[in-house]
């Protein structure tokens, strides 16, 4: 036994145990994907492609933010604990406090939790980029009638306004996809500081009258209505995007803390050979 104030030495692992880090990141990504899929299924999303109450509901933002925090705590907590618990044993001499606390070991366990956190985010980002690329090609293929001219942003945000703009009982023209994309690019200007110019407004009115087969007065009413609604929808979409980015950042920061402390807890149990399982001793009493 060491006297108070004396320092002993133990052996610790000097390098990063990437096996434990990768394993923890895989667990974190799996738990995160499962919980986010469940949240999407029940409608816990900050953004919406439809101009409904979901785009501007503060209660939905709060609830979605709390759910994102729950996902981060669960995913990175499990991943960090696994990384800390499965980290390789020690093999380098370092000082240990007289009270027996392996401070250097605890620090290294926590750092492994942060490595797991960063790798899990990187894996999720790569998968998200790949999924977005596939979805973009499906929404706006490089060939065909729509081609690269299709305005994906317009179709996702102000599709209803475009429908109302070109609504008609006549057969749709062959170039309607290009005309919708052209109108969408004009309507997207409503979110800018200068808005839609008189020239663009006049062109959109003439385009609507020709494609829908209506009078200039009716086309002008449709254009004014579409411009006003597009401005509101784009504002709601922008606010929702900012709120979503803030909530995601807050959840990830809390996830980093959860991963750190979970990894140190896993390392603490590893050093003391504690097995984190349920007490099944009651089963022996039933036999």
N, C-alpha and C positions, 0 to 999 in steps of 0.2 A: 504494500500500500504506500502511496506517495504521501509525504508530509505536505501540509499546506504551503503553497507558494512555490513548490518544486515543479519542474517541467519534465514530462516524459516524452518519448517519441514513439510514433507508430508509423506504419507504412501506408501510403495512400497512392492512388492512381494518378499519375502526372498528366495524362492526356485525356482528350474527350473520348468517351465510350460511345462511338457512333452507333453501335448496335442497339444500345439502350435508347439513344435519342431517336433513331429511326422507328424503333418499336413504339415508343411513346407517341411520336407524331402520327403514326398510322392509327393508333387507338384514338387519339384526339380527333383526327379527321373523320374516322368512322362514327364516333359519337356525335360530332357536329353535323355530319350529313344526315344522320338518322333523325335528330331533333329538328333540324331545319326542314326536312321533308315533312315531318309531322306538323310543324308550324305553318308551312305553306298549305297543307291540306285543310287546315281549319281556318285559313284566311288571315293569319298573323303576318301581314306584310305592310310596310310603310307606304309603298307606292302602288299605284293602280293605273292600268291603261285606260280605264273608263272614267268619264267625268262624273263620278258619283260622290256620295258623302265620304267614301273611303279616302279620297285624295286630300281632304281637308279636316278629317276628324282628329282632334288633339288626343282624344281618348285612345284611338287606335295607335297613334304614335307612341304614347306612353306604354300601352300594353305590349306593342311590338318591341320597344326598347327594353322593357323588363324581360321579355322572352329572350332577346338576344343576349342579355347579361346572363340569364340562366343557362343558355346554351354554352356560352364561353366558360362559365364556372364549371359546368359538368364536363365538357370536352377537355379543357386544358387541365382541370383537376385530375381526371383519370389519366390523361397522357403524362402529366408531370409526375404523378405518383409512380406510374409504371417505369418511367425513366430513372427516377431516383432509387426505386427498389431494385431494379435489374442492373444497375451500374456495377461494373466489375469491382472486385475487392482492391485493397490498397497495396501500394508497393514502393512508396517513397517516404523518407523520413521527414516528418514535420512536427512542430511543437504542439502539445496538447495541454489544455488548461488543467490545473490541479484538481478541479471539480469533476474531471472526467469527460467534459463536453468536447467533442471533436470539432472544433470551430472551423478548421480548414476543410474537413470532410463535409461539414454542413454547407459551407460556401460552395464547394464543388458540386454538391447535390443540387443546390439551388440554381447554379449556372447550367447544369444539365437540364433542369426544368425550363429555363429560358431558351436553350437551344431547341428543345422539343417544341416550345411555343412558336419560335421563328420558323422552324422547318414545317410545322403543321400549317401555318399561314401561307408559306410558299407553295406547298402542295395544293392547298385549296385555291390559291390564286391561279396556278397553272391550269387546274381543272376548270375553273371558272372562265378563263380566257378561251380555252378550247371549246367549252360549251357555247360561249358567246359567238365564237367564229362559226360554229356549225349552224347556230340559230340565225346568224346574219346571212349566211349563204342560202338558207331556206327561205328567209323573208325577202331577200333581194338577190336572186341568182345573177350570175355574170352574163347569162345569155337569155334568149327568149324574148317575148314581147315586152316584159317589164325591163329586164336588163339592169344595168348599173344605174339607170336613171331613176329607179324607184326610190322615193324618199322614205326610208325606214323610220326615221324619227317622226315624220309627219303622220305616217300610217299608225304608229304606235300611240301617239299623243292626241292627235286631232282627227282621227278617222271618222268620227261621227259628223264633224263639220264638213268634211269632204263628201260624205254621203249625202248630206242635205244640200250641198252646193250643186251637185250634178244629178240630183234626183229627177227621174223622168220616166214616162211610160213608153218612150220610144226605145228601139233596140240600141244598145250601147255601141259607140263607134269602136273601131279596131284599136285606135291609139288612146283609149280611155286611161290606161295605166300611166302613160306618160303625162297626160293632161292632169291626172290626179297628183302625180309627183310634182309637176310644175306648180299647181295651185298650192300644194303643201309647202313648198319652198317660199312662196309668197306669204302665206299665212304665218309661217314661222317667224317672219320679220316682226310680227306684232309684239314679240317679247323683247325686241331691241328698243333702244332709247328713241330712235327716230320713227319707229313704227313702219306702217305700210305707206309708201309714197302715193301721191295722186296718180302718177303714171301706172304704177302696179295695180292700184285699185281699178282704174279704168280698163286696163288689160284683163284683169280677172273678171270684171263685169261682162265684157264682150265675150270672153271665153265661156263663161257660164251660160250666157244667152245662146251661144251657138251650139254648145254640146248638149244642153238640156232642152233646147227648142222652146224657150220662153221669151217673153218680151224683155226689153232693156230695163224697164222699171222694176219688174219682178226680179230680174237678175241682180239689179242694184240692191234691192232689199235683202236678197240672199247673201250677197257679199258683205254687206254691213253687219248682218246677223252673224255670219261666220267669223268675221274679224273680231267682233266683240267677244264671242264665245271662245275663240282661239286664244285671245289674250288672257282670259280668266283661266282656261285649262293649262296653259303654259306656265302661268304664275303658280298655280297649285302644284304642278309637276316639279317646278324648280324648288319650291319650299319643301316638298316631300323629299326631294333628292338631297338637299342640304341636311334636313333632319335625319335622314337615313345614314348619311355619311358620318354625322356626329355620333349617332347611337352606335354604329359599328365601331368607330374609333374608341368610344368609351368602353364598349364590351371587350374589345381586344386588349385594352390596357388592364382592365380587371382580370382578364384571362391570363395575362403575364404574371400578375401577382398570385393568382390561384395556382398557376403552374410552378412558380418558385416555391411556395409554401408546401404544396403537395409533394414536390420532389424532395424537399428537406424532411418531410414526414416519412416518405418512403425510405430515405437513407437512414433515418433514425431507427426505423423498424428493421432495416436490413442489418445494421450493426448489432442490434440486440436480438436477432433471430426471432422476431415476432411474426407470426403468421396471421394475416388479417382475414380470418374466416369466421363464419357464424359458429356459435357454440351449439354443436349437435349432440351434446351429452344427453339431452332429454330422450334421444332416440334409443340409447342403451337401456333406459328405464322401461321402455315399451316392449323390449324383447324379452 
